[in-house]
């Protein structure tokens, strides 16, 4: 079975976002997208943006327009 371009196993994109934000405390969406694509390869930017918006209640906190950080304790295993 061939792997579709831009598809990653469940949780891979989330884990890449969490790892990046652990290092950078807060970041703009464009910087997060670049970091995730550098780590995982090219994928749909809209998926990364959607993940930030959909999961912000549990892991991510939007601190101003287009800028996110991990919530306190976010991404702790």
N, CA, C, O and CB atoms as a CASP TS submission, in Angstrom:
PFRMAT TS
TARGET T0000
AUTHOR 0000-0000-0000
METHOD Language model
MODEL 1
PARENT N/A
ATOM      1  N   UNK     1       0.835  -1.174   0.000  1.00  0.00           N
ATOM      2  CA  UNK     1       0.000   0.000   0.000  1.00  0.00           C
ATOM      3  C   UNK     1       0.887   1.249   0.000  1.00  0.00           C
ATOM      4  O   UNK     1       1.770   1.378   0.849  1.00  0.00           O
ATOM      5  CB  UNK     1      -0.954  -0.008   1.215  1.00  0.00           C
ATOM      6  N   UNK     2       0.666   2.148  -0.924  1.00  0.00           N
ATOM      7  CA  UNK     2       1.470   3.361  -1.036  1.00  0.00           C
ATOM      8  C   UNK     2       0.991   4.408  -0.043  1.00  0.00           C
ATOM      9  O   UNK     2      -0.204   4.552   0.218  1.00  0.00           O
ATOM     10  CB  UNK     2       1.415   3.918  -2.466  1.00  0.00           C
ATOM     11  N   UNK     3       1.961   5.136   0.505  1.00  0.00           N
ATOM     12  CA  UNK     3       1.652   6.229   1.404  1.00  0.00           C
ATOM     13  C   UNK     3       1.297   7.462   0.577  1.00  0.00           C
ATOM     14  O   UNK     3       2.014   7.823  -0.355  1.00  0.00           O
ATOM     15  CB  UNK     3       2.840   6.519   2.357  1.00  0.00           C
ATOM     16  N   UNK     4       0.187   8.100   0.928  1.00  0.00           N
ATOM     17  CA  UNK     4      -0.214   9.295   0.192  1.00  0.00           C
ATOM     18  C   UNK     4       0.699  10.449   0.552  1.00  0.00           C
ATOM     19  O   UNK     4       1.117  10.595   1.701  1.00  0.00           O
ATOM     20  CB  UNK     4      -1.681   9.658   0.485  1.00  0.00           C
ATOM     21  N   UNK     5       0.999  11.256  -0.428  1.00  0.00           N
ATOM     22  CA  UNK     5       1.846  12.428  -0.212  1.00  0.00           C
ATOM     23  C   UNK     5       1.160  13.362   0.784  1.00  0.00           C
ATOM     24  O   UNK     5      -0.028  13.658   0.661  1.00  0.00           O
ATOM     25  CB  UNK     5       2.135  13.166  -1.556  1.00  0.00           C
ATOM     26  N   UNK     6       1.927  13.819   1.765  1.00  0.00           N
ATOM     27  CA  UNK     6       1.400  14.775   2.723  1.00  0.00           C
ATOM     28  C   UNK     6       0.640  14.140   3.874  1.00  0.00           C
ATOM     29  O   UNK     6       0.193  14.852   4.773  1.00  0.00           O
ATOM     30  CB  UNK     6       0.516  15.733   2.027  1.00  0.00           C
ATOM     31  N   UNK     7       0.479  12.820   3.875  1.00  0.00           N
ATOM     32  CA  UNK     7      -0.247  12.147   4.957  1.00  0.00           C
ATOM     33  C   UNK     7       0.755  11.617   5.979  1.00  0.00           C
ATOM     34  O   UNK     7       1.806  11.079   5.628  1.00  0.00           O
ATOM     35  CB  UNK     7      -1.135  10.987   4.401  1.00  0.00           C
ATOM     36  N   UNK     8       0.404  11.781   7.242  1.00  0.00           N
ATOM     37  CA  UNK     8       1.267  11.315   8.318  1.00  0.00           C
ATOM     38  C   UNK     8       0.427  10.506   9.296  1.00  0.00           C
ATOM     39  O   UNK     8      -0.782  10.717   9.389  1.00  0.00           O
ATOM     40  CB  UNK     8       1.969  12.507   9.035  1.00  0.00           C
ATOM     41  N   UNK     9       1.040   9.595  10.017  1.00  0.00           N
ATOM     42  CA  UNK     9       0.303   8.821  11.023  1.00  0.00           C
ATOM     43  C   UNK     9      -0.361   9.751  12.037  1.00  0.00           C
ATOM     44  O   UNK     9       0.134  10.851  12.280  1.00  0.00           O
ATOM     45  CB  UNK     9       1.244   7.833  11.746  1.00  0.00           C
ATOM     46  N   UNK    10      -1.467   9.326  12.625  1.00  0.00           N
ATOM     47  CA  UNK    10      -2.169  10.165  13.605  1.00  0.00           C
ATOM     48  C   UNK    10      -1.237  10.618  14.729  1.00  0.00           C
ATOM     49  O   UNK    10      -0.463   9.826  15.265  1.00  0.00           O
ATOM     50  CB  UNK    10      -3.363   9.405  14.196  1.00  0.00           C
ATOM     51  N   UNK    11      -1.322  11.884  15.070  1.00  0.00           N
ATOM     52  CA  UNK    11      -0.526  12.441  16.153  1.00  0.00           C
ATOM     53  C   UNK    11       0.826  12.993  15.749  1.00  0.00           C
ATOM     54  O   UNK    11       1.462  13.698  16.531  1.00  0.00           O
ATOM     55  CB  UNK    11      -0.326  11.418  17.171  1.00  0.00           C
ATOM     56  N   UNK    12       1.275  12.688  14.547  1.00  0.00           N
ATOM     57  CA  UNK    12       2.603  13.118  14.112  1.00  0.00           C
ATOM     58  C   UNK    12       2.693  14.636  13.998  1.00  0.00           C
ATOM     59  O   UNK    12       3.661  15.241  14.460  1.00  0.00           O
ATOM     60  CB  UNK    12       2.954  12.476  12.775  1.00  0.00           C
ATOM     61  N   UNK    13       1.689  15.249  13.384  1.00  0.00           N
ATOM     62  CA  UNK    13       1.692  16.714  13.225  1.00  0.00           C
ATOM     63  C   UNK    13       1.594  17.378  14.591  1.00  0.00           C
ATOM     64  O   UNK    13       2.318  18.329  14.883  1.00  0.00           O
ATOM     65  CB  UNK    13       0.520  17.181  12.310  1.00  0.00           C
ATOM     66  N   UNK    14       0.691  16.868  15.427  1.00  0.00           N
ATOM     67  CA  UNK    14       0.543  17.418  16.785  1.00  0.00           C
ATOM     68  C   UNK    14       1.869  17.358  17.531  1.00  0.00           C
ATOM     69  O   UNK    14       2.280  18.345  18.141  1.00  0.00           O
ATOM     70  CB  UNK    14      -0.545  16.649  17.572  1.00  0.00           C
ATOM     71  N   UNK    15       2.538  16.221  17.489  1.00  0.00           N
ATOM     72  CA  UNK    15       3.802  16.056  18.203  1.00  0.00           C
ATOM     73  C   UNK    15       4.873  17.013  17.686  1.00  0.00           C
ATOM     74  O   UNK    15       5.674  17.525  18.468  1.00  0.00           O
ATOM     75  CB  UNK    15       4.290  14.617  18.080  1.00  0.00           C
ATOM     76  N   UNK    16       4.893  17.257  16.386  1.00  0.00           N
ATOM     77  CA  UNK    16       5.860  18.191  15.806  1.00  0.00           C
ATOM     78  C   UNK    16       5.575  19.626  16.265  1.00  0.00           C
ATOM     79  O   UNK    16       6.502  20.386  16.548  1.00  0.00           O
ATOM     80  CB  UNK    16       5.829  18.108  14.265  1.00  0.00           C
ATOM     81  N   UNK    17       4.303  19.989  16.336  1.00  0.00           N
ATOM     82  CA  UNK    17       3.932  21.332  16.810  1.00  0.00           C
ATOM     83  C   UNK    17       4.340  21.488  18.273  1.00  0.00           C
ATOM     84  O   UNK    17       4.934  22.498  18.652  1.00  0.00           O
ATOM     85  CB  UNK    17       2.400  21.582  16.642  1.00  0.00           C
ATOM     86  N   UNK    18       4.020  20.491  19.089  1.00  0.00           N
ATOM     87  CA  UNK    18       4.358  20.538  20.514  1.00  0.00           C
ATOM     88  C   UNK    18       5.868  20.660  20.708  1.00  0.00           C
ATOM     89  O   UNK    18       6.328  21.474  21.508  1.00  0.00           O
ATOM     90  CB  UNK    18       3.831  19.284  21.235  1.00  0.00           C
ATOM     91  N   UNK    19       6.632  19.860  19.984  1.00  0.00           N
ATOM     92  CA  UNK    19       8.094  19.910  20.112  1.00  0.00           C
ATOM     93  C   UNK    19       8.630  21.296  19.758  1.00  0.00           C
ATOM     94  O   UNK    19       9.509  21.818  20.444  1.00  0.00           O
ATOM     95  CB  UNK    19       8.748  18.848  19.210  1.00  0.00           C
ATOM     96  N   UNK    20       8.103  21.887  18.692  1.00  0.00           N
ATOM     97  CA  UNK    20       8.554  23.220  18.279  1.00  0.00           C
ATOM     98  C   UNK    20       8.217  24.265  19.344  1.00  0.00           C
ATOM     99  O   UNK    20       9.055  25.094  19.696  1.00  0.00           O
ATOM    100  CB  UNK    20       7.915  23.610  16.933  1.00  0.00           C
ATOM    101  N   UNK    21       6.984  24.217  19.852  1.00  0.00           N
ATOM    102  CA  UNK    21       6.570  25.221  20.832  1.00  0.00           C
ATOM    103  C   UNK    21       7.266  25.031  22.181  1.00  0.00           C
ATOM    104  O   UNK    21       7.421  25.998  22.926  1.00  0.00           O
ATOM    105  CB  UNK    21       5.061  25.171  21.020  1.00  0.00           C
ATOM    106  N   UNK    22       7.680  23.834  22.505  1.00  0.00           N
ATOM    107  CA  UNK    22       8.461  23.632  23.730  1.00  0.00           C
ATOM    108  C   UNK    22       9.786  24.382  23.645  1.00  0.00           C
ATOM    109  O   UNK    22      10.277  24.905  24.645  1.00  0.00           O
ATOM    110  CB  UNK    22       8.713  22.127  23.973  1.00  0.00           C
ATOM    111  N   UNK    23      10.356  24.430  22.455  1.00  0.00           N
ATOM    112  CA  UNK    23      11.645  25.111  22.268  1.00  0.00           C
ATOM    113  C   UNK    23      11.494  26.625  22.153  1.00  0.00           C
ATOM    114  O   UNK    23      12.380  27.374  22.567  1.00  0.00           O
ATOM    115  CB  UNK    23      12.338  24.577  21.026  1.00  0.00           C
ATOM    116  N   UNK    24      10.375  27.073  21.594  1.00  0.00           N
ATOM    117  CA  UNK    24      10.241  28.494  21.258  1.00  0.00           C
ATOM    118  C   UNK    24       9.229  29.263  22.096  1.00  0.00           C
ATOM    119  O   UNK    24       9.031  30.456  21.869  1.00  0.00           O
ATOM    120  CB  UNK    24       9.867  28.623  19.837  1.00  0.00           C
ATOM    121  N   UNK    25       8.592  28.618  23.046  1.00  0.00           N
ATOM    122  CA  UNK    25       7.614  29.234  23.959  1.00  0.00           C
ATOM    123  C   UNK    25       6.379  29.749  23.245  1.00  0.00           C
ATOM    124  O   UNK    25       5.266  29.363  23.600  1.00  0.00           O
ATOM    125  CB  UNK    25       8.256  30.370  24.715  1.00  0.00           C
ATOM    126  N   UNK    26       6.539  30.598  22.259  1.00  0.00           N
ATOM    127  CA  UNK    26       5.424  31.081  21.453  1.00  0.00           C
ATOM    128  C   UNK    26       5.913  31.294  20.038  1.00  0.00           C
ATOM    129  O   UNK    26       7.099  31.528  19.808  1.00  0.00           O
ATOM    130  CB  UNK    26       4.823  32.390  22.037  1.00  0.00           C
ATOM    131  N   UNK    27       4.982  31.211  19.080  1.00  0.00           N
ATOM    132  CA  UNK    27       5.398  31.366  17.683  1.00  0.00           C
ATOM    133  C   UNK    27       4.207  31.727  16.817  1.00  0.00           C
ATOM    134  O   UNK    27       3.054  31.432  17.134  1.00  0.00           O
ATOM    135  CB  UNK    27       6.064  30.080  17.161  1.00  0.00           C
ATOM    136  N   UNK    28       4.533  32.376  15.713  1.00  0.00           N
ATOM    137  CA  UNK    28       3.513  32.687  14.716  1.00  0.00           C
ATOM    138  C   UNK    28       3.188  31.419  13.927  1.00  0.00           C
ATOM    139  O   UNK    28       4.011  30.511  13.812  1.00  0.00           O
ATOM    140  CB  UNK    28       3.988  33.830  13.764  1.00  0.00           C
ATOM    141  N   UNK    29       1.986  31.382  13.393  1.00  0.00           N
ATOM    142  CA  UNK    29       1.554  30.217  12.624  1.00  0.00           C
ATOM    143  C   UNK    29       2.515  29.929  11.480  1.00  0.00           C
ATOM    144  O   UNK    29       2.851  28.769  11.238  1.00  0.00           O
ATOM    145  CB  UNK    29       0.142  30.430  12.080  1.00  0.00           C
ATOM    146  N   UNK    30       2.961  30.951  10.780  1.00  0.00           N
ATOM    147  CA  UNK    30       3.867  30.746   9.643  1.00  0.00           C
ATOM    148  C   UNK    30       5.161  30.060  10.081  1.00  0.00           C
ATOM    149  O   UNK    30       5.691  29.216   9.359  1.00  0.00           O
ATOM    150  CB  UNK    30       4.190  32.089   8.968  1.00  0.00           C
ATOM    151  N   UNK    31       5.669  30.419  11.257  1.00  0.00           N
ATOM    152  CA  UNK    31       6.899  29.793  11.765  1.00  0.00           C
ATOM    153  C   UNK    31       6.648  28.339  12.163  1.00  0.00           C
ATOM    154  O   UNK    31       7.494  27.474  11.941  1.00  0.00           O
ATOM    155  CB  UNK    31       7.449  30.583  12.973  1.00  0.00           C
ATOM    156  N   UNK    32       5.496  28.081  12.745  1.00  0.00           N
ATOM    157  CA  UNK    32       5.127  26.713  13.119  1.00  0.00           C
ATOM    158  C   UNK    32       5.002  25.850  11.871  1.00  0.00           C
ATOM    159  O   UNK    32       5.508  24.728  11.836  1.00  0.00           O
ATOM    160  CB  UNK    32       3.801  26.698  13.921  1.00  0.00           C
ATOM    161  N   UNK    33       4.333  26.368  10.850  1.00  0.00           N
ATOM    162  CA  UNK    33       4.166  25.628   9.594  1.00  0.00           C
ATOM    163  C   UNK    33       5.530  25.285   8.997  1.00  0.00           C
ATOM    164  O   UNK    33       5.762  24.141   8.606  1.00  0.00           O
ATOM    165  CB  UNK    33       3.328  26.449   8.582  1.00  0.00           C
ATOM    166  N   UNK    34       6.427  26.256   8.925  1.00  0.00           N
ATOM    167  CA  UNK    34       7.770  26.008   8.368  1.00  0.00           C
ATOM    168  C   UNK    34       8.513  24.929   9.164  1.00  0.00           C
ATOM    169  O   UNK    34       9.146  24.048   8.584  1.00  0.00           O
ATOM    170  CB  UNK    34       8.596  27.315   8.357  1.00  0.00           C
ATOM    171  N   UNK    35       8.430  25.006  10.484  1.00  0.00           N
ATOM    172  CA  UNK    35       9.138  24.034  11.325  1.00  0.00           C
ATOM    173  C   UNK    35       8.569  22.630  11.155  1.00  0.00           C
ATOM    174  O   UNK    35       9.324  21.662  11.062  1.00  0.00           O
ATOM    175  CB  UNK    35       9.063  24.450  12.798  1.00  0.00           C
ATOM    176  N   UNK    36       7.252  22.512  11.113  1.00  0.00           N
ATOM    177  CA  UNK    36       6.622  21.199  10.952  1.00  0.00           C
ATOM    178  C   UNK    36       6.964  20.627   9.579  1.00  0.00           C
ATOM    179  O   UNK    36       7.282  19.443   9.466  1.00  0.00           O
ATOM    180  CB  UNK    36       5.083  21.298  11.131  1.00  0.00           C
ATOM    181  N   UNK    37       6.904  21.447   8.543  1.00  0.00           N
ATOM    182  CA  UNK    37       7.241  20.964   7.201  1.00  0.00           C
ATOM    183  C   UNK    37       8.717  20.585   7.097  1.00  0.00           C
ATOM    184  O   UNK    37       9.063  19.646   6.380  1.00  0.00           O
ATOM    185  CB  UNK    37       6.902  22.027   6.155  1.00  0.00           C
ATOM    186  N   UNK    38       9.579  21.296   7.796  1.00  0.00           N
ATOM    187  CA  UNK    38      11.006  20.954   7.790  1.00  0.00           C
ATOM    188  C   UNK    38      11.214  19.586   8.444  1.00  0.00           C
ATOM    189  O   UNK    38      12.029  18.788   7.980  1.00  0.00           O
ATOM    190  CB  UNK    38      11.838  22.042   8.529  1.00  0.00           C
ATOM    191  N   UNK    39      10.486  19.326   9.504  1.00  0.00           N
ATOM    192  CA  UNK    39      10.634  18.065  10.225  1.00  0.00           C
ATOM    193  C   UNK    39       9.955  16.901   9.513  1.00  0.00           C
ATOM    194  O   UNK    39      10.519  15.809   9.438  1.00  0.00           O
ATOM    195  CB  UNK    39      10.073  18.202  11.619  1.00  0.00           C
ATOM    196  N   UNK    40       8.743  17.123   8.987  1.00  0.00           N
ATOM    197  CA  UNK    40       7.941  16.020   8.443  1.00  0.00           C
ATOM    198  C   UNK    40       7.876  15.970   6.922  1.00  0.00           C
ATOM    199  O   UNK    40       7.414  14.983   6.350  1.00  0.00           O
ATOM    200  CB  UNK    40       6.559  16.112   8.975  1.00  0.00           C
ATOM    201  N   UNK    41       8.334  17.021   6.273  1.00  0.00           N
ATOM    202  CA  UNK    41       8.186  17.105   4.832  1.00  0.00           C
ATOM    203  C   UNK    41       6.939  17.897   4.485  1.00  0.00           C
ATOM    204  O   UNK    41       6.130  18.232   5.351  1.00  0.00           O
ATOM    205  CB  UNK    41       8.128  15.706   4.209  1.00  0.00           C
ATOM    206  N   UNK    42       6.806  18.183   3.230  1.00  0.00           N
ATOM    207  CA  UNK    42       5.696  19.009   2.770  1.00  0.00           C
ATOM    208  C   UNK    42       4.362  18.352   3.073  1.00  0.00           C
ATOM    209  O   UNK    42       4.178  17.152   2.867  1.00  0.00           O
ATOM    210  CB  UNK    42       5.816  19.279   1.277  1.00  0.00           C
ATOM    211  N   UNK    43       3.454  19.147   3.558  1.00  0.00           N
ATOM    212  CA  UNK    43       2.097  18.684   3.846  1.00  0.00           C
ATOM    213  C   UNK    43       1.157  19.859   3.739  1.00  0.00           C
ATOM    214  O   UNK    43       1.597  20.990   3.530  1.00  0.00           O
ATOM    215  CB  UNK    43       2.004  18.027   5.249  1.00  0.00           C
ATOM    216  N   UNK    44      -0.118  19.615   3.877  1.00  0.00           N
ATOM    217  CA  UNK    44      -1.078  20.710   3.749  1.00  0.00           C
ATOM    218  C   UNK    44      -0.990  21.684   4.929  1.00  0.00           C
ATOM    219  O   UNK    44      -1.215  21.310   6.080  1.00  0.00           O
ATOM    220  CB  UNK    44      -2.496  20.151   3.639  1.00  0.00           C
ATOM    221  N   UNK    45      -0.663  22.924   4.620  1.00  0.00           N
ATOM    222  CA  UNK    45      -0.568  23.959   5.651  1.00  0.00           C
ATOM    223  C   UNK    45      -1.892  24.124   6.385  1.00  0.00           C
ATOM    224  O   UNK    45      -1.915  24.426   7.578  1.00  0.00           O
ATOM    225  CB  UNK    45      -0.142  25.292   5.031  1.00  0.00           C
ATOM    226  N   UNK    46      -2.986  23.925   5.672  1.00  0.00           N
ATOM    227  CA  UNK    46      -4.294  24.092   6.293  1.00  0.00           C
ATOM    228  C   UNK    46      -4.501  23.083   7.423  1.00  0.00           C
ATOM    229  O   UNK    46      -5.208  23.375   8.387  1.00  0.00           O
ATOM    230  CB  UNK    46      -5.400  23.945   5.245  1.00  0.00           C
ATOM    231  N   UNK    47      -3.896  21.906   7.314  1.00  0.00           N
ATOM    232  CA  UNK    47      -4.026  20.908   8.379  1.00  0.00           C
ATOM    233  C   UNK    47      -3.331  21.377   9.652  1.00  0.00           C
ATOM    234  O   UNK    47      -3.838  21.168  10.754  1.00  0.00           O
ATOM    235  CB  UNK    47      -3.444  19.560   7.928  1.00  0.00           C
ATOM    236  N   UNK    48      -2.192  22.000   9.501  1.00  0.00           N
ATOM    237  CA  UNK    48      -1.457  22.510  10.661  1.00  0.00           C
ATOM    238  C   UNK    48      -2.242  23.645  11.294  1.00  0.00           C
ATOM    239  O   UNK    48      -2.400  23.685  12.514  1.00  0.00           O
ATOM    240  CB  UNK    48      -0.036  22.987  10.259  1.00  0.00           C
ATOM    241  N   UNK    49      -2.727  24.555  10.488  1.00  0.00           N
ATOM    242  CA  UNK    49      -3.528  25.672  11.005  1.00  0.00           C
ATOM    243  C   UNK    49      -4.790  25.170  11.689  1.00  0.00           C
ATOM    244  O   UNK    49      -5.163  25.654  12.758  1.00  0.00           O
ATOM    245  CB  UNK    49      -3.898  26.639   9.872  1.00  0.00           C
ATOM    246  N   UNK    50      -5.441  24.200  11.071  1.00  0.00           N
ATOM    247  CA  UNK    50      -6.656  23.644  11.663  1.00  0.00           C
ATOM    248  C   UNK    50      -6.352  22.984  12.998  1.00  0.00           C
ATOM    249  O   UNK    50      -7.110  23.135  13.957  1.00  0.00           O
ATOM    250  CB  UNK    50      -7.305  22.633  10.711  1.00  0.00           C
ATOM    251  N   UNK    51      -5.259  22.262  13.061  1.00  0.00           N
ATOM    252  CA  UNK    51      -4.895  21.599  14.309  1.00  0.00           C
ATOM    253  C   UNK    51      -4.716  22.615  15.426  1.00  0.00           C
ATOM    254  O   UNK    51      -5.190  22.393  16.540  1.00  0.00           O
ATOM    255  CB  UNK    51      -3.615  20.778  14.130  1.00  0.00           C
ATOM    256  N   UNK    52      -4.045  23.719  15.151  1.00  0.00           N
ATOM    257  CA  UNK    52      -3.860  24.763  16.160  1.00  0.00           C
ATOM    258  C   UNK    52      -5.198  25.318  16.628  1.00  0.00           C
ATOM    259  O   UNK    52      -5.402  25.527  17.824  1.00  0.00           O
ATOM    260  CB  UNK    52      -2.990  25.892  15.607  1.00  0.00           C
ATOM    261  N   UNK    53      -6.098  25.556  15.702  1.00  0.00           N
ATOM    262  CA  UNK    53      -7.392  26.130  16.054  1.00  0.00           C
ATOM    263  C   UNK    53      -8.306  25.133  16.752  1.00  0.00           C
ATOM    264  O   UNK    53      -8.991  25.488  17.711  1.00  0.00           O
ATOM    265  CB  UNK    53      -8.071  26.656  14.819  1.00  0.00           C
ATOM    266  N   UNK    54      -8.324  23.902  16.285  1.00  0.00           N
ATOM    267  CA  UNK    54      -9.225  22.907  16.856  1.00  0.00           C
ATOM    268  C   UNK    54      -8.761  22.418  18.216  1.00  0.00           C
ATOM    269  O   UNK    54      -9.585  22.143  19.088  1.00  0.00           O
ATOM    270  CB  UNK    54      -9.362  21.738  15.921  1.00  0.00           C
ATOM    271  N   UNK    55      -7.468  22.307  18.409  1.00  0.00           N
ATOM    272  CA  UNK    55      -6.934  21.759  19.652  1.00  0.00           C
ATOM    273  C   UNK    55      -6.506  22.820  20.653  1.00  0.00           C
ATOM    274  O   UNK    55      -5.901  22.496  21.675  1.00  0.00           O
ATOM    275  CB  UNK    55      -5.773  20.876  19.350  1.00  0.00           C
ATOM    276  N   UNK    56      -6.806  24.060  20.380  1.00  0.00           N
ATOM    277  CA  UNK    56      -6.304  25.089  21.287  1.00  0.00           C
ATOM    278  C   UNK    56      -6.901  24.968  22.682  1.00  0.00           C
ATOM    279  O   UNK    56      -6.306  25.448  23.646  1.00  0.00           O
ATOM    280  CB  UNK    56      -6.598  26.463  20.726  1.00  0.00           C
ATOM    281  N   UNK    57      -8.063  24.336  22.810  1.00  0.00           N
ATOM    282  CA  UNK    57      -8.650  24.192  24.131  1.00  0.00           C
ATOM    283  C   UNK    57      -7.863  23.213  25.009  1.00  0.00           C
ATOM    284  O   UNK    57      -7.854  23.358  26.232  1.00  0.00           O
ATOM    285  CB  UNK    57     -10.088  23.733  24.005  1.00  0.00           C
ATOM    286  N   UNK    58      -7.207  22.225  24.404  1.00  0.00           N
ATOM    287  CA  UNK    58      -6.512  21.232  25.213  1.00  0.00           C
ATOM    288  C   UNK    58      -4.997  21.428  25.286  1.00  0.00           C
ATOM    289  O   UNK    58      -4.409  21.230  26.350  1.00  0.00           O
ATOM    290  CB  UNK    58      -6.801  19.879  24.677  1.00  0.00           C
ATOM    291  N   UNK    59      -4.362  21.806  24.198  1.00  0.00           N
ATOM    292  CA  UNK    59      -2.898  21.909  24.171  1.00  0.00           C
ATOM    293  C   UNK    59      -2.375  23.313  23.919  1.00  0.00           C
ATOM    294  O   UNK    59      -1.389  23.740  24.521  1.00  0.00           O
ATOM    295  CB  UNK    59      -2.356  21.001  23.124  1.00  0.00           C
ATOM    296  N   UNK    60      -3.041  24.020  23.030  1.00  0.00           N
ATOM    297  CA  UNK    60      -2.500  25.283  22.545  1.00  0.00           C
ATOM    298  C   UNK    60      -3.343  26.459  22.998  1.00  0.00           C
ATOM    299  O   UNK    60      -4.561  26.362  23.154  1.00  0.00           O
ATOM    300  CB  UNK    60      -2.402  25.268  21.035  1.00  0.00           C
ATOM    301  N   UNK    61      -2.659  27.567  23.201  1.00  0.00           N
ATOM    302  CA  UNK    61      -3.328  28.788  23.602  1.00  0.00           C
ATOM    303  C   UNK    61      -3.003  29.871  22.578  1.00  0.00           C
ATOM    304  O   UNK    61      -1.838  30.131  22.280  1.00  0.00           O
ATOM    305  CB  UNK    61      -2.903  29.220  25.037  1.00  0.00           C
ATOM    306  N   UNK    62      -4.040  30.491  22.050  1.00  0.00           N
ATOM    307  CA  UNK    62      -3.854  31.604  21.124  1.00  0.00           C
ATOM    308  C   UNK    62      -3.648  32.854  21.969  1.00  0.00           C
ATOM    309  O   UNK    62      -4.535  33.247  22.727  1.00  0.00           O
ATOM    310  CB  UNK    62      -5.080  31.763  20.139  1.00  0.00           C
ATOM    311  N   UNK    63      -2.486  33.475  21.840  1.00  0.00           N
ATOM    312  CA  UNK    63      -2.191  34.618  22.701  1.00  0.00           C
ATOM    313  C   UNK    63      -2.422  35.963  22.019  1.00  0.00           C
ATOM    314  O   UNK    63      -2.572  36.991  22.679  1.00  0.00           O
ATOM    315  CB  UNK    63      -0.769  34.539  23.174  1.00  0.00           C
ATOM    316  N   UNK    64      -2.448  35.939  20.713  1.00  0.00           N
ATOM    317  CA  UNK    64      -2.837  37.094  19.900  1.00  0.00           C
ATOM    318  C   UNK    64      -3.025  36.587  18.484  1.00  0.00           C
ATOM    319  O   UNK    64      -2.723  35.429  18.196  1.00  0.00           O
ATOM    320  CB  UNK    64      -1.764  38.257  19.963  1.00  0.00           C
ATOM    321  N   UNK    65      -3.505  37.411  17.621  1.00  0.00           N
ATOM    322  CA  UNK    65      -3.805  36.989  16.257  1.00  0.00           C
ATOM    323  C   UNK    65      -2.601  36.293  15.623  1.00  0.00           C
ATOM    324  O   UNK    65      -1.532  36.887  15.475  1.00  0.00           O
ATOM    325  CB  UNK    65      -4.229  38.193  15.406  1.00  0.00           C
ATOM    326  N   UNK    66      -2.790  35.025  15.252  1.00  0.00           N
ATOM    327  CA  UNK    66      -1.762  34.278  14.544  1.00  0.00           C
ATOM    328  C   UNK    66      -0.593  33.802  15.379  1.00  0.00           C
ATOM    329  O   UNK    66       0.400  33.331  14.824  1.00  0.00           O
ATOM    330  CB  UNK    66      -1.251  35.093  13.468  1.00  0.00           C
ATOM    331  N   UNK    67      -0.679  33.909  16.695  1.00  0.00           N
ATOM    332  CA  UNK    67       0.427  33.512  17.568  1.00  0.00           C
ATOM    333  C   UNK    67      -0.085  32.566  18.646  1.00  0.00           C
ATOM    334  O   UNK    67      -1.093  32.827  19.303  1.00  0.00           O
ATOM    335  CB  UNK    67       1.100  34.754  18.209  1.00  0.00           C
ATOM    336  N   UNK    68       0.640  31.457  18.810  1.00  0.00           N
ATOM    337  CA  UNK    68       0.236  30.418  19.757  1.00  0.00           C
ATOM    338  C   UNK    68       1.379  30.049  20.680  1.00  0.00           C
ATOM    339  O   UNK    68       2.548  30.311  20.396  1.00  0.00           O
ATOM    340  CB  UNK    68      -0.255  29.180  19.017  1.00  0.00           C
ATOM    341  N   UNK    69       1.007  29.429  21.801  1.00  0.00           N
ATOM    342  CA  UNK    69       1.964  28.815  22.711  1.00  0.00           C
ATOM    343  C   UNK    69       1.294  27.597  23.335  1.00  0.00           C
ATOM    344  O   UNK    69       0.079  27.416  23.250  1.00  0.00           O
ATOM    345  CB  UNK    69       2.447  29.830  23.810  1.00  0.00           C
ATOM    346  N   UNK    70       2.123  26.765  23.967  1.00  0.00           N
ATOM    347  CA  UNK    70       1.572  25.631  24.697  1.00  0.00           C
ATOM    348  C   UNK    70       0.901  26.137  25.962  1.00  0.00           C
ATOM    349  O   UNK    70       1.396  27.061  26.607  1.00  0.00           O
ATOM    350  CB  UNK    70       2.673  24.594  25.035  1.00  0.00           C
ATOM    351  N   UNK    71      -0.217  25.539  26.314  1.00  0.00           N
ATOM    352  CA  UNK    71      -0.809  25.841  27.597  1.00  0.00           C
ATOM    353  C   UNK    71       0.107  25.288  28.674  1.00  0.00           C
ATOM    354  O   UNK    71       0.904  24.385  28.421  1.00  0.00           O
ATOM    355  CB  UNK    71      -2.242  25.256  27.714  1.00  0.00           C
ATOM    356  N   UNK    72      -0.009  25.823  29.852  1.00  0.00           N
ATOM    357  CA  UNK    72       0.794  25.328  30.973  1.00  0.00           C
ATOM    358  C   UNK    72       0.547  23.835  31.118  1.00  0.00           C
ATOM    359  O   UNK    72      -0.596  23.395  31.239  1.00  0.00           O
ATOM    360  CB  UNK    72       0.450  26.081  32.301  1.00  0.00           C
ATOM    361  N   UNK    73       1.608  23.072  31.104  1.00  0.00           N
ATOM    362  CA  UNK    73       1.480  21.624  31.186  1.00  0.00           C
ATOM    363  C   UNK    73       1.108  20.978  29.859  1.00  0.00           C
ATOM    364  O   UNK    73       1.001  19.753  29.791  1.00  0.00           O
ATOM    365  CB  UNK    73       0.459  21.267  32.216  1.00  0.00           C
ATOM    366  N   UNK    74       0.906  21.764  28.798  1.00  0.00           N
ATOM    367  CA  UNK    74       0.529  21.228  27.493  1.00  0.00           C
ATOM    368  C   UNK    74       1.617  20.379  26.893  1.00  0.00           C
ATOM    369  O   UNK    74       2.793  20.739  26.915  1.00  0.00           O
ATOM    370  CB  UNK    74       0.184  22.341  26.550  1.00  0.00           C
ATOM    371  N   UNK    75       1.210  19.239  26.351  1.00  0.00           N
ATOM    372  CA  UNK    75       2.150  18.348  25.685  1.00  0.00           C
ATOM    373  C   UNK    75       2.958  17.496  26.612  1.00  0.00           C
ATOM    374  O   UNK    75       3.928  16.867  26.189  1.00  0.00           O
ATOM    375  CB  UNK    75       3.059  19.125  24.853  1.00  0.00           C
ATOM    376  N   UNK    76       2.580  17.456  27.888  1.00  0.00           N
ATOM    377  CA  UNK    76       3.308  16.614  28.842  1.00  0.00           C
ATOM    378  C   UNK    76       2.840  15.184  28.774  1.00  0.00           C
ATOM    379  O   UNK    76       2.081  14.718  29.624  1.00  0.00           O
ATOM    380  CB  UNK    76       3.146  17.141  30.257  1.00  0.00           C
ATOM    381  N   UNK    77       3.308  14.484  27.738  1.00  0.00           N
ATOM    382  CA  UNK    77       3.117  13.094  27.569  1.00  0.00           C
ATOM    383  C   UNK    77       1.773  12.576  27.569  1.00  0.00           C
ATOM    384  O   UNK    77       1.577  11.369  27.423  1.00  0.00           O
ATOM    385  CB  UNK    77       3.785  12.452  28.504  1.00  0.00           C
TER
END
